[in-house]
Structure formats: C-alpha cells, structure tokens
Amino acid sequence: MAEIQPFKAIHYNTEVVKNLSKVVAPPYDVINKVQQKELFDRDPNNIIRLDLNPAADPYPEAAKELQRMLKVKALVVDSEPAIYPCLQTSLKDSSDKSRDGKTVTRRGFISWIKLEPFEAGVVLPHEHTLSGPKMDRLKLMTATKASFSQIFSLYGDPGKKLEKEYDRLAKTKPFLEADQDGVNNKIYRITDATTLKLFQDLFKNMPVYIADGHHRYETALEYQKQMKAKNPKHTGKEAYNYIMMYFTNIFDSGLVVYPTHRILHSIAGFDTNKMISEVKTHFDFVGKSDVHSLAASLLTAGDHAYGLILPEKKYYLMKLKSGSDVLSIVKENVPAPVKRLDVTLLHDYVLTQTLGISKEAQEKKLNINYTIDMHEVDAAVQAGKGQLGFILNPTKVEQVKEVADAKAVMPQKSTYFYPKLLSGLLLSGLE
C-alpha cells in the first residue's frame, strides 16, 4: 500500500564535521528563542541555520547556508540510494515511574515514502493542523528545495519482520552517530537489493500512521502540487513526489508515549469550589499529599482519570464514576474512538462545558499551556502562574491507530512520542 524508496541522503561529512552532536538539533517546533541562539552559536554548521534560521528573512538565508555547507563539504550527498535504520537509546531518570530509569532503545528506519493524499488511506493522520506552521515550512521548502527532518510515522507489524536486521546492525559500526539531550542516535545504511526489498515488501499491504509531523506532511503535499503544476513533463518519479519519513513499529518495545500536561490560566470568573462541585457530577475525588503521590495513583487509576493540582498545594485524583458514560458526557460531534480519549473528556467536559473555555480559545492556547513535566505544572500553579493544572496518563498507541482508522483527529497535544527525532542527522533534497 505504501511505496517505500531508498534515497541519496544529504548528511554531514564526518571528515569536516568531527562531532555530529554539535550540529544536530531538536525538532524546530520545540525550540525556543534562547535555545535557537545557543544552537546557532554552537557551531557554524549547526542545522538550526537551515531549519530555523534566526535571520529577519530566514528562508533565503537558509538557502544560502545550505549551499555554503555543500560547497565547503560540511554536507555531502550519499553515493547511492539507501534505507537508513535508526536506533535511539535513551536513559530516563528515576522519577519516570513508567520506565523505572531503564535504558530503552527504539528501533526504526528512514526512507522516502511516496506522497499520497490522506483520502487514499495510505498515510493516515490523527491531529489537526494549523495554517501558520504549514506556511512557514512551505516557504522554507520552496527556498531550499530540501527537507531537514523526518516525519515520524508508525506501522503495525506484530511479527516484527525487521527485528533481526536491527539486531544485526546493532553489532556493527554505525554510519552516523550523535548524542543529544541524553539520547544516543545511531544511523546505519542499507544498500543491498535483497535487504531493501525486505523493507519495501513489508509495506505493500500496510497503511502508515503519522505520529508527529502532520504539518510537514501536508506541506509536502502542497509543494508537490505546486511543482507538478510547473512541470509539463511530470512523471510522478521526481523527488518532489516523495518525502523523508521515519518508520517505527507500534509493537517495538522501545516505543514510548508520554502524556502532555495542562496548565490553565486567565480564566475569567474562575471559582475552584464551583468547578469541583460541578465536576463531581461525573467524577470521584480523592485527596493526595503531594504531586508524587498524585502521579503514582494516576498511573494505576486506569482510563478517564486525571491529577488535579490547585494552589496551596492541594492535590486530587479525579476518576470518572463507574456509572457515567463518556460517550454521553462528551458533547462534541466526533467519532467514538475520539470521545473515549482522556484528553477529549478533559477538554470537552471540564474545559469547555464546565470552565467555559471555547474550542477556539483552546486551539489558540489563550487559557492553556502545555508541558511534559508534571513538576512544571505544580510550580506554575503554586506560583500563581496558573489557576489550576491537570496531569494526565499517556494516550495509548493503539488509540492513535483507532482514531486514524476512523478518519478522525485528536485534540491538540494528545501525544508526545519520546525520544524526538533529531533534525540534521539526515537531510533530503527535493530536486
């Protein structure tokens, strides 16, 4: 179903760039201004100069920087088309009870995938997109004729047909390697026809689910449309008909999804007692001593449970009452797989119906901030920067698949796949 193709990646030349850890960067959309400057100053060939250039007009500047890096051979084009397995190993701290501080390796691979519209059912989304980020990425793609990071996707193979190949590669020297934020990233390289066919054949009858990178995928579709209109000799085999994508199996033991917590602020007329009184219609409340005991109880609470954090160090486990039907409580007209999500119930019933925060206000983040750090939620509420906070359990990977299969989308910040893919390990030209 999905057409997977090897490609000639653009990559850093280790003879010129001795330490790849100095030139790679986190995804552009999680980098703040301070981090942007730090990355820019870290190395003259850092990928930030291409992916998120701080210039007043960043797009032509990024194009100039790309050509400069190619000219001085800081970046080079691979000699032959390849598929690039990627192994990411992370060690999380002991405060993450879901991982117990264990080292975990997520395995996947990077290749081209032929662009298909969502309605074709080959590549399936699960999130809404916004026009601003898509316009930004389109301007960058048009100016540079390249992409600098991979779209993160999932596929479902319970037989784990690629596992032996990953195990074999893990015993060999990687093609490229970089460390970033406590994660070791190893890139390998496959060019032999037999192994390439193993990867390609796996996807002949399999859809792909976008986990992260919806904006970039839709941008690539728009770029393809524009390039096709300009090319009277369009064949469908041009580079702009493909996009660089990372694929990982939903059955991979190293696949981890973190929750994204909520800090609510600036709610007009907010009254804590009134909110709790109304929410108690459908929720039971159990007081907890601190944020750690709250998080521990949340882990074992099951579906439709939340950790509520209030000022003066008040903590409550909120759990949907056994007699309450989530499909009836959620008023938004969305498919059942979306209604059953913890984030949907929180946003629709608590934020919209109870607190009066409209869906439009939520999308614009007028009253809500997001973080994956529960301590940040607690600190913000206790410091008066938030009126209340909610910590959540992670969305299950199976739920992502269910929502995508239903041709539906989730509320904002429903998933946070860890670790993030680095920008700059592999680049892809579009000409």
N, C-alpha and C positions, 0 to 999 in steps of 0.2 A: 504493500500500500504506500509506504513512504519510500522515496527514492534517495538512497544514501550514496554519496560520491566522495572518493578521495580527492584532495585538492593540494595545490602547492602553497603551503602556508608561508606567510611572511613572518619571520621570527628574529629575535635578537641574535647577533653574531657573537658567540662567546669568546672569540679571539679579540674582539674590540671591547665588548661589554663584559668585563670579567665577573661581575657579581649581579646576577639577574634580580636578586632581591631588592636592589636599589632602583630598578627601572620598572618593575611591575607595580600595580596599584589595585585597590579595591574597586568594585563597580562604581561608575561615575555617580550614580544616583544615591549613594550612601556617603559621599564625600562632602564635608562642609568646607567653608572658606579657609579655615585655619589649616585643615588637612591638605587642601588644594595647594596652598602656598608651600607647605612643608614638602610635599611631593615634588613640586616644581623646582624647589631649591636643592632637593636631594641629589639629583643627577641631571646633566644636560640632555640626557636621552630618556628621561622618565616618560612613561606612556601618558601621563597626565597632560603633557604638551600636545598630544594628539586627541585624546578622548575628552578632556575637559580643560582646554586651554584658557587661562585667565585673562587673555587679551580682551580689549574692548570689543573687537570683532573677532571672535575666536575661530570662525570657520576657515577663512583664508589663511590665518596664522597656522592652524593645524595642518593645512595642506602644505604650506612651506616647510614646516618642521618635518613632515613625513618625507618630503623629497630630500631634505638635508640629511636625515638619518639614513636614507637609502644611498645617498651619494657618498657619505663617509663610511658606508658599510657597517654602521651600527645595527641596521636592519638588513636582512638579506632574504631572498626568495628561495624556498626549498628547491632542490634539484629535480624532484619528481613528485607526482601526486602521492599522497599518503593519507591514511587514517591515523589519528593520534590519540592513543589511550592516555587517560589522565587519572592518576592516583593521588588523592588528597588525604593526608593523615593529620589528625588534629588531636590535641590533648586538652580536654576541658577541665576546669578547676573543680574542686570537690563540692562547691556549692550547687553544682548542677546535679541534682539527685537523680535525674533520668539517665545520666551517663556514668555516675559513680567515679568520675575522674579518669575513666579508662581511655586509652588510645584507640581511636576508631579510624578506619580507612574507608573512604567512599571511592568506588571504582566506576569509571565511565570512559567515554571516548568522545573525541571531537572530529567532526567531518562536516562536509557540506550536506545540506538537505535541499531538495528541490522545493521551491516555494509553491504552496498550494493555498487557495483561499479557505477560510475556516469552514465555509459551507460544504466543501468537498469531503469533510470528515476525516482527513488525513492527519492534519495538525489541529489539535483542539485546545482552546483557551479556557481559563477559569476565572479571569479577572477583567474588570472594566479597565479601559484605557482613557487617558486624558489628552486633549489636543496639544497642549503646550509641550510636553516631553516629546511627542511624535514630531512636531515641527522642528524642535531643536535637533533631534537625531537625523531628520531628513536633510537639514541644512549641512550638517557635518558629513553625512554620507555623500551628498552631492558635491561638496567641495573637495573631499579627499578621495572619493571613489574607493573607499575601503571601510571595513568594519574592524573594531579593535577589541571586541569581547564577544564571548559566545552567549547565545540564548540557551538557557538551562531547560532541558526537557526530560520527561520521564517516559518509560515504556514498561510494559508488563511481561516479563518472561520468567515464570516460576521455575522453569527448567535450568535457568542460569547458564545458557549455552556459551556465553563468553567468559565464564569464570576461569576455565583452565588457561585461557590465553592471558588473562590478567595475572594469574598465579605465576605463569612462566615469565612474564615480563618483569614482575616484581623482583626476580632474582638477577636481573640484568641491569646494566648501567643505563640510566635514563638519557633521553635525547636532550632534554632541558630540565632544570630544577631551580626552584625558588622557594624561599620561606617568606611568609607574611602573616603577621598577627597570630602567631602560634600554630600556623598550619604549614606543613611541608607539601609542596606541589611538585609532582614528577610527571613529565610528559615523555611518552615513548613514541615510536614511529614504526608504522607497518606499511610496507610497500609490496610484499609478495602477493601475487594474484589469488592464491588459494585462501590465504587468511583474509584478504579483503572481501572475497566472496562470502566467507563465513559471516562477516559483519553485515554485508548488504542483504544476503538472503534472509536474515533474521527479521527484517523489516518489511518483507514483501506483502505480508498479510497482517500488519500491525500498525495501529494508529500511534501517534506521538502526542503527549500532553505537555503543554508549556507550563513549567513550574515558575520560571522567572524570566522576564524579558519580553513581555507582551508588547510593550511599546516599540521595541526594536524589530520584532517580527512584523508588526503592522507597517512600520516604516519601510522595511524591506519590500513589502508588497507594493507600497506606493512608489518606491524607487523603481521597481521592476516595471510598473505600469508606465511611468514616465519615460524610461529608457526604451521600452518596447515601442512607444508612440514615435520616438525619434529615429528608430532603426527600421528602414524599409526592408532590410534583409534579415529580419528577426527569425531565428530558427528554434529558439527555446533551449539552446545549449549554451548560450552566453553566460558569463559568470554572474551577471545580474539576476539570473533566474534561480540562483541558489543563495543560501545564507549559512554562515558558520554556526553550528549548534553543538552543544554538549548533551550527551545522552547518558542517563543512568537508569538502572533497573529498579523499579519500585520494590523489588524483593531483595535488593542489595542490603546486606547487614549494616553497612556504613551510612545508609540514607537517614538523615536526621532532620526533623522539622521542629523548629522552636515556635513557641507562642509569641505573639506581639501584644504587649500590654497597653492599656489605655490610661491616660491622664486627662481628666475633664476639668475645664476651667471656664471662667467668664460666662457662666450660665445665669441669666437674669432671674432674680427671684428664687434662687435655689434654697431649698429648705431640707436639711438632712432628715429630720423626723418625718416630714410629709412624704419624702421619697420612699423611706423604708416602710412606712405604713401602707403605701400603695403597692409596693413590690411584694409585700408579704401576702398578697392575694394569691400569688403563684409560687412563692419561694419560702423555704425554711431558712432561718438564720441561726448560725452557731458562732458564738464569740470565740476569738483566739487571742493568745497572749502577745504575739509579735508576728512580723512578716514571715519569719522562718517556719513557725508552726502553721501559719496560714497556708504557705506554699506546700508544706508536707501533706496537709489534709486535702488540699486541692488535687494533688497527684492521684489520690485513691478515691476521689469523690465520684468519678465517672462522668457521663455526659451532662451537659447543661448545668455546670457548677462554676462558680466564679469566686475569686477572692476580692472582697470589698475592703478598700483602705480609706479611712476617714481621718480627719485631723484629730489631734490629741491622742494619737497612737491607738485608735480604735480599729479593730480588725474583725471581719466577719466572713465566714464561709457561707455563700449563698448557694442553695441547691434547689432545683426545681422540684416542687411537690409531686409525689407519685401520682396523684390524681389529675394533674394538669397536663393538657395535651398541647405540645409545642406547635403542632400544625394549625391549631385553632388560635393560639395566642398570637402568632406572627401574622400580622395583617397584610404585609406586603405581598403582592401577587407574583410569587416566584415558585419554581418547581419544588416539590417536596425535599429533594436532596439538599437544596439550599436552605429551606426552612429549618431543617434538622441541625444545622451547624450551630455550634456555640456562639460564634460571632454574630450570626444572623439574629438569634434570640436576644442577645445583648443589645445590638444596635436598634432593632425594631421595637422590642418591648420596653427596654429600660431607657435607652437614649431618646427614641422618638416618642413613643406613647406616654412614658412617664415623665421624662425631663423636658420634652418639647423641643428637642434638637432635630431639626428637619434633616431629611436625607441629603438635601443640597448643602446644608451647613456642614454636615459630616464630610461630604466629598471635598469641600473647600477647607476642611480642617479648622473651622472657625472656633470650635469649642473643644478640640481634642488634639492631643499629642500622642505619639506612639513611641514605644521603646521595647527592646527585648530584655531589658534589665529591670527586674522587679524592685531592686533597691532604689533605682531612679524614680520609680513610681512613688515609693514610700517617702523618699526625700522631698520630692516635689510637693506632695500633699502636706507633709509636716511643716514645710517652709512656707506654706500659703501660696505656692505657685500653682496649685491645683486644688479644686474643691473636693474632689474625690478621685479615687483611682480603682481600676479593676485589673487584677492579674488573671490570666487565662491558662487553660491547658492547650497544648498544640492541636491544630487541625490534623486529623489523620490523613495519611497519603491516600488511603482508599477513598476518602471523602472527596479529595481533589479529583480523582478519576470519575467518581459518581456524578459530580457536578458538571465536569467537562462532557461526559457521555450524554447528559441531559441537555446539552447545548445551552448551558446556563453559566452564570458567573457568580463569584463570591463577593461579599463586601470587601472594602479596602483592608489591606493589611491582615488578611486571613492566614497567610502562610509566611514563614521565614525559613528557607532551606539553608542549612549550615553544613559545611562552610560555603561562603560565597565563592563564585568563580573569579579569578583574578583577571583584570584587564592587562593585556600586554604579553601574556605567555605565548599566544598565537594570534596573528592578525590575518585578515583575508582581503585580498584585492578584489574589486568588483568589475575589472575590465579584463 
